[in-house]
Amino acid sequence: MKLEDLIKEKYTSFTEGEIAIARYLLNHTEEIPKLNINQLAKNSLTSKSSVLRFAQKLGFSGFTELKNFLKWGNFFSENPITYSELGDLLGESIHKTIDNFKSMNLNNIHQAIDECEHIYLIGTGLSQQGMAAQMQRIFLGLGKEMQVLPIGMQATLYQLMIERMGEKDLLIVFSGSGNNPILKEELTTPILKNVKILAITSNGDNWLANHSTFSITAQVNLDNTISNLISIASPFNVIIEMLAYSYIKYKNL
Protein backbone atom coordinates (compact mmCIF):
# COMPACT_ATOMS: atom_id res chain seq x y z
CA MET A 1 0.00 0.00 0.00
CA LYS A 2 1.25 3.51 -0.86
CA LEU A 3 1.48 6.44 1.52
CA GLU A 4 -1.32 8.20 -0.39
CA ASP A 5 -3.63 5.23 0.25
CA LEU A 6 -2.82 5.15 3.96
CA ILE A 7 -3.56 8.86 4.27
CA LYS A 8 -6.85 8.59 2.34
CA GLU A 9 -7.95 5.75 4.60
CA LYS A 10 -7.41 7.75 7.81
CA TYR A 11 -8.01 11.28 6.52
CA THR A 12 -11.43 11.78 8.11
CA SER A 13 -9.93 11.15 11.56
CA PHE A 14 -7.04 13.61 11.18
CA THR A 15 -6.70 16.65 13.39
CA GLU A 16 -5.69 19.97 11.88
CA GLY A 17 -2.07 19.32 12.83
CA GLU A 18 -2.13 15.85 11.29
CA ILE A 19 -3.51 17.29 8.05
CA ALA A 20 -0.53 19.65 7.99
CA ILE A 21 1.86 16.71 8.47
CA ALA A 22 0.10 14.69 5.75
CA ARG A 23 0.31 17.62 3.34
CA TYR A 24 4.03 18.06 4.04
CA LEU A 25 4.72 14.33 3.59
CA LEU A 26 2.93 14.19 0.24
CA ASN A 27 4.78 17.24 -1.06
CA HIS A 28 8.22 16.19 0.23
CA THR A 29 8.19 12.39 0.07
CA GLU A 30 11.81 12.03 -1.07
CA GLU A 31 13.11 14.29 1.71
CA ILE A 32 11.42 12.50 4.63
CA PRO A 33 13.92 9.57 4.98
CA LYS A 34 16.65 12.18 5.53
CA LEU A 35 14.82 14.00 8.33
CA ASN A 36 14.56 13.20 12.02
CA ILE A 37 11.30 13.57 13.90
CA ASN A 38 12.19 17.02 15.25
CA GLN A 39 13.02 18.34 11.78
CA LEU A 40 9.74 17.05 10.36
CA ALA A 41 7.82 18.62 13.22
CA LYS A 42 9.54 21.96 12.61
CA ASN A 43 9.05 21.83 8.83
CA SER A 44 5.36 20.97 9.16
CA LEU A 45 4.84 23.57 11.91
CA THR A 46 3.67 20.92 14.35
CA SER A 47 5.24 19.09 17.29
CA LYS A 48 7.23 15.91 17.90
CA SER A 49 4.28 14.31 19.70
CA SER A 50 1.98 15.18 16.78
CA VAL A 51 4.32 13.47 14.31
CA LEU A 52 4.49 10.39 16.52
CA ARG A 53 0.69 10.20 16.86
CA PHE A 54 0.33 10.69 13.11
CA ALA A 55 2.71 7.81 12.35
CA GLN A 56 0.88 5.56 14.80
CA LYS A 57 -2.49 6.52 13.33
CA LEU A 58 -1.23 5.30 9.94
CA GLY A 59 -0.38 1.96 11.55
CA PHE A 60 3.35 2.39 12.19
CA SER A 61 5.05 1.82 15.54
CA GLY A 62 6.74 5.19 15.28
CA PHE A 63 8.39 7.72 12.99
CA THR A 64 11.38 5.47 12.19
CA GLU A 65 9.12 2.78 10.80
CA LEU A 66 7.29 5.39 8.71
CA LYS A 67 10.63 6.61 7.33
CA ASN A 68 11.67 3.07 6.41
CA PHE A 69 8.33 2.56 4.66
CA LEU A 70 8.94 5.65 2.54
CA LYS A 71 12.58 4.72 1.89
CA TRP A 72 11.71 1.27 0.60
CA GLY A 73 8.65 2.53 -1.27
CA ASN A 74 10.67 5.12 -3.17
CA PHE A 75 13.36 2.62 -4.05
CA PHE A 76 11.15 -0.17 -5.31
CA SER A 77 8.87 2.16 -7.25
CA GLU A 78 11.92 3.29 -9.23
CA ASN A 79 13.74 -0.06 -9.21
CA PRO A 80 11.14 -2.83 -9.41
CA ILE A 81 12.49 -6.16 -8.18
CA THR A 82 10.66 -9.29 -7.13
CA TYR A 83 11.37 -11.42 -4.08
CA SER A 84 12.46 -14.25 -6.38
CA GLU A 85 14.94 -11.97 -8.15
CA LEU A 86 16.35 -10.78 -4.84
CA GLY A 87 16.61 -14.42 -3.72
CA ASP A 88 18.51 -15.27 -6.90
CA LEU A 89 20.94 -12.40 -6.28
CA LEU A 90 21.52 -13.50 -2.69
CA GLY A 91 22.00 -17.11 -3.80
CA GLU A 92 24.53 -16.02 -6.41
CA SER A 93 26.43 -14.00 -3.79
CA ILE A 94 26.58 -17.00 -1.46
CA HIS A 95 27.71 -19.43 -4.17
CA LYS A 96 30.45 -17.06 -5.38
CA THR A 97 31.60 -16.56 -1.78
CA ILE A 98 31.82 -20.32 -1.28
CA ASP A 99 33.72 -20.81 -4.57
CA ASN A 100 36.17 -18.06 -3.64
CA PHE A 101 36.66 -19.54 -0.18
CA LYS A 102 37.33 -23.03 -1.56
CA SER A 103 39.96 -21.64 -3.92
CA MET A 104 42.01 -20.12 -1.09
CA ASN A 105 44.97 -21.62 0.73
CA LEU A 106 43.90 -21.08 4.33
CA ASN A 107 46.84 -22.72 6.12
CA ASN A 108 48.39 -19.40 7.21
CA ILE A 109 45.05 -18.15 8.54
CA HIS A 110 44.42 -21.42 10.40
CA GLN A 111 47.93 -21.28 11.83
CA ALA A 112 47.43 -17.70 12.99
CA ILE A 113 44.13 -18.58 14.68
CA ASP A 114 45.75 -21.60 16.31
CA GLU A 115 49.02 -20.04 17.46
CA CYS A 116 48.37 -16.35 18.18
CA GLU A 117 48.37 -15.54 21.89
CA HIS A 118 45.30 -13.31 21.69
CA ILE A 119 42.59 -12.92 19.05
CA TYR A 120 40.48 -9.78 18.86
CA LEU A 121 37.39 -9.10 16.74
CA ILE A 122 35.98 -5.75 15.63
CA GLY A 123 33.14 -4.70 13.33
CA THR A 124 32.78 -1.27 11.74
CA GLY A 125 28.97 -1.11 12.10
CA LEU A 126 26.12 -2.74 14.00
CA SER A 127 25.72 -5.52 11.46
CA GLN A 128 29.47 -6.17 11.38
CA GLN A 129 29.61 -6.18 15.19
CA GLY A 130 26.96 -8.89 15.09
CA MET A 131 29.16 -10.89 12.73
CA ALA A 132 32.10 -10.50 15.13
CA ALA A 133 29.95 -11.76 18.01
CA GLN A 134 28.78 -14.71 15.90
CA MET A 135 32.37 -15.70 15.10
CA GLN A 136 33.26 -15.40 18.78
CA ARG A 137 30.43 -17.77 19.75
CA ILE A 138 31.26 -20.37 17.10
CA PHE A 139 34.99 -20.51 17.85
CA LEU A 140 34.37 -20.57 21.58
CA GLY A 141 32.58 -23.86 20.94
CA LEU A 142 35.80 -25.08 19.32
CA GLY A 143 37.80 -24.13 22.39
CA LYS A 144 39.28 -20.98 20.85
CA GLU A 145 38.69 -17.75 22.78
CA MET A 146 38.24 -14.48 20.90
CA GLN A 147 37.43 -11.07 22.34
CA VAL A 148 35.02 -8.66 20.62
CA LEU A 149 36.14 -5.04 20.95
CA PRO A 150 34.13 -1.86 20.37
CA ILE A 151 35.68 0.41 17.77
CA GLY A 152 35.86 4.19 17.98
CA MET A 153 37.96 6.90 19.50
CA GLN A 154 35.67 6.99 22.53
CA ALA A 155 35.96 3.24 23.12
CA THR A 156 38.32 3.06 26.09
CA LEU A 157 38.52 -0.74 25.95
CA TYR A 158 39.61 -0.66 22.32
CA GLN A 159 42.33 1.89 23.04
CA LEU A 160 43.51 -0.11 26.05
CA MET A 161 43.72 -3.38 24.10
CA ILE A 162 45.53 -1.72 21.19
CA GLU A 163 48.30 -0.76 23.59
CA ARG A 164 48.66 -4.43 24.56
CA MET A 165 48.58 -5.86 21.02
CA GLY A 166 51.78 -7.16 19.50
CA GLU A 167 53.24 -9.37 16.80
CA LYS A 168 51.90 -12.53 18.45
CA ASP A 169 48.28 -11.33 18.31
CA LEU A 170 45.61 -11.54 15.62
CA LEU A 171 42.99 -8.86 14.89
CA ILE A 172 39.99 -9.94 12.79
CA VAL A 173 38.10 -7.04 11.21
CA PHE A 174 34.62 -7.19 9.63
CA SER A 175 33.82 -4.34 7.26
CA GLY A 176 31.36 -3.86 4.43
CA SER A 177 33.33 -1.61 2.08
CA GLY A 178 36.72 -1.90 3.78
CA ASN A 179 37.15 1.83 3.15
CA ASN A 180 35.64 3.21 6.36
CA PRO A 181 37.66 6.33 7.34
CA ILE A 182 37.55 5.25 11.00
CA LEU A 183 39.49 2.10 10.10
CA LYS A 184 42.40 4.05 8.66
CA GLU A 185 42.75 5.88 11.96
CA GLU A 186 42.02 3.03 14.34
CA LEU A 187 44.29 0.48 12.65
CA THR A 188 47.36 2.71 12.39
CA THR A 189 48.84 1.43 15.66
CA PRO A 190 48.16 -2.30 15.06
CA ILE A 191 49.72 -2.02 11.59
CA LEU A 192 52.81 -0.24 12.96
CA LYS A 193 53.12 -2.88 15.71
CA ASN A 194 52.95 -5.70 13.11
CA VAL A 195 49.79 -7.17 14.58
CA LYS A 196 48.45 -9.83 12.22
CA ILE A 197 45.19 -8.62 10.66
CA LEU A 198 42.53 -10.74 8.95
CA ALA A 199 40.15 -8.60 6.89
CA ILE A 200 36.71 -9.96 6.02
CA THR A 201 35.10 -7.54 3.58
CA SER A 202 32.72 -7.43 0.64
CA ASN A 203 34.59 -7.39 -2.67
CA GLY A 204 38.33 -7.54 -2.15
CA ASP A 205 39.86 -4.37 -3.62
CA ASN A 206 39.67 -1.98 -0.67
CA TRP A 207 41.91 -0.21 1.83
CA LEU A 208 41.46 -2.74 4.63
CA ALA A 209 42.18 -5.79 2.47
CA ASN A 210 45.25 -4.07 1.02
CA HIS A 211 46.63 -3.28 4.51
CA SER A 212 45.93 -6.63 6.14
CA THR A 213 48.04 -9.75 6.57
CA PHE A 214 45.20 -11.94 5.29
CA SER A 215 41.86 -11.22 3.68
CA ILE A 216 38.71 -13.14 2.78
CA THR A 217 36.13 -11.69 0.44
CA ALA A 218 32.35 -11.93 0.76
CA GLN A 219 31.04 -11.71 -2.79
CA VAL A 220 28.08 -9.37 -2.38
CA ASN A 221 26.57 -9.06 -5.85
CA LEU A 222 23.65 -6.78 -5.08
CA ASP A 223 22.96 -3.38 -6.53
CA ASN A 224 24.69 -0.68 -4.45
CA THR A 225 21.36 0.99 -3.75
CA ILE A 226 19.95 -2.21 -2.24
CA SER A 227 23.13 -2.71 -0.21
CA ASN A 228 22.77 0.81 1.16
CA LEU A 229 19.21 0.06 2.30
CA ILE A 230 19.92 -3.26 3.97
CA SER A 231 23.10 -4.79 5.33
CA ILE A 232 23.75 -8.10 3.57
CA ALA A 233 25.03 -10.61 6.12
CA SER A 234 24.51 -13.99 4.41
CA PRO A 235 27.87 -14.20 2.56
CA PHE A 236 29.70 -13.09 5.73
CA ASN A 237 27.97 -15.76 7.80
CA VAL A 238 28.98 -18.34 5.21
CA ILE A 239 32.62 -17.26 5.61
CA ILE A 240 32.42 -17.53 9.41
CA GLU A 241 30.94 -21.03 9.31
CA MET A 242 33.25 -22.33 6.56
CA LEU A 243 36.27 -20.91 8.34
CA ALA A 244 35.20 -22.74 11.50
CA TYR A 245 34.68 -26.02 9.63
CA SER A 246 38.01 -25.72 7.81
CA TYR A 247 39.70 -24.93 11.14
CA ILE A 248 38.22 -28.14 12.58
CA LYS A 249 39.74 -30.06 9.66
CA TYR A 250 43.08 -28.26 10.16
CA LYS A 251 43.12 -29.25 13.84
CA ASN A 252 41.64 -32.68 13.20
CA LEU A 253 39.11 -32.05 15.96
N, C-alpha and C positions, 0 to 999 in steps of 0.2 A: 504494500500500500504506500502511496506517495504522501508527502507532507500535506499537499493540498487537500487530499481526501480526508486525512485525519482532522484537519482544521474544519472542513465542511461538516464533518460528523458531529463535532462538539461546539460549533459556532454559536448556537442558540444559548448555550450555557456560559459563554464568555462574559467576563466583566469588562468594563471599559479599558482597564489596564491590559487585560489579556488580549483584547482586540488590537491594541497598539503593538503588543509583542508579536502577534500573528502577522500583522501588516509588515512589520520590520523583517520578520523571517522570510516572508514570501518575496520581498523586494531585495533581500541580501543573502539569498540561500548559500552562495559560494563562500561568503565571508564568515558564516557562523562557525564552522569547524575551527577557525583560527582565533575565535574570541573565548574569553572566560566568562563566567556567569555575571561578574560585576560589570564587565565591558558591555555585555548585551543589555543589562539593566540600564546602564547609563545611556546607551545609544537609542534605546526604545523609550526613554524617559519614564522608566518604571523602577521597580526595586528588585533586589536579589530574591526576596521571598516570593514576589509575583512571578518571576521567571521560573522558580522551582515549582510553584503551584501549577503554572501553565504546562510545564513539561509533564508533570504527573497527571494532569487532566487529559493529556493526549495519550496516556498509557505508558509513559516511560518512568523508570525509577528515579530519574533525576536529570539534570541538564547534560551531564556527560553522556548518558545513553542517547539523549536526543541528538547531541553533536555527532556521535558515532553513526546514528541512523542517517543523518544528512551526508556525512562523509562517504559512507558506502553507497548511498543512493546516487550521489553525484558521479561517483566513479563508475558504477555499473551501468548507469544510463548512457555514459559516453563510451564505455568499453564493455559491451555485452559479453558475458562469459558464463557458460553453464557449469553446474556442479561437476558434471562428468568431465568437462574440459579441464577444470581446475584439478580434479583427481588425476587425470592423465599427466598434467604438468608435475604434480607432486610425485607421482609414481616414477616419471622419467628422472626427476632429481635424485630420488632414492637409488634407483638402479645405477645411475652414473656415479654416484658417491660410492656405492659398493664396488663397482668395477675399478674405480680409481684406487680405492683402499686395497683391493686384492693385488693390484699391480705394484704396490710399494714394498720395499724391503724395510721391515719394521724392527729388525734386530737391535739397532741402536736406540730406538725409542723404548723397546722392551727392557733393554739393559739399563737405560737411564731410570725408568720407573722402578726397576728392581734394586739398583745399587745406590741411588741418590739418598743422602741422609734425610733430607726433608723434601716433601712435595707440596707445593702451594698451588691453589686454583683461584683464578679471578675471571670475572665476566664483565664486559663493558656496559651492559644494560641489564634490565630486570630479567629478560628472557635468557640472556647469556649467564646470568648469575644462577638461574634455575638449572641450566645445563651443568654448571660447575658443581652444584649441590648434588645433581643426579650422578655425576661421575664419582663424587666423593662416596656416595652411598654404595654404588656398585663395587668399587674397589675395596671398600671397607669389608665387604662380604668375602673378598678374596684375601683378606689379611693384610691389606696395604693401606696405611693411613695417609690421608691427604687433608690439608687444611684449606678451607675456603676463606679468602680474604676479601674485605670490601675495598673497592678502588676509589680513589679520589683524594685530593689534597687535604680534605678534612678528616680522612679516615686514619685515626691515630694508630690503629692496629696495623694497617698496611704499612705506614711509615716505619713503625717499630720493627716489623718483620723484614722489611727491605734492608734495614741496617744489619740484620743477622744473616742475610742470605750470602752464600758464597759459591765457589766453583763446584762444591759437592751437592748442591741443591738443584731442584728442578721446579720451574714455574710454568704451569699450563694455563694458557690464556685463550678464552673464548671471545670471539669478536665477529660481528656480522661482516662489516666491510674491511676490517683490518686497518682502516685509515683514520680511526678516531683520534682527534688531536690530543685527548687526554693520555692515550697510550704513549705517544712520543715523549711526553713529559714524565709519566710515571715509570716507564721502563728504562729511562736513561741510566739510573744507578745499577739495576740488575745487569744490563748489557755491559757496563764498564767493569763490573765485578765478575764477569764471565759466568754468570748464572746460566745454566742450561734452560732454554725456553722452547716449549712446544706450543706452536700457534695452531689453533683450530678455527679456520675462517671459511667464509663462503667465497669461492672463486679465488685462486691462489696468488694472483699478481697484486699484492698490496704491501703496504709498509711493514706491517707486523710479520707477515710471512718472510719478507726479505731481510728482516733483522732478527730472526729466530734461528735457533740451532736446528730445530725440526719443524715441519709443518704438515698438516693434513687438511685437505680441502673438502668442504661440503659443497657439492655441486647443486647450487640453488638456481634452477632454470626458470624462474618466474619473472614476469614483467616487473621492472623496477617499481612501477606504481603500486602493484599488488604488494610487493615486498615492503614498501613504505607503510602500507596500511596494516599489515599483519606481520608478525615476526615468525618466520618459517623455522621450526625446530626439528622437523622430522629427519632431514639428512644429518643434522648434528647428533641426534639421539642414536642414529644408526652407527655413526663413528664411535660414540662412547661404548656401545654394546659390542661392536666388532673388535674394538681395541681391547676390551675386557676378555673376550673369548680368545683372541690371539695371544693375549698375555698368559691365559691359562695354559694354552698349548706350549708357549715358550717355557713356562715353569713346570710343565708336566704335572699340573695339579690334578 
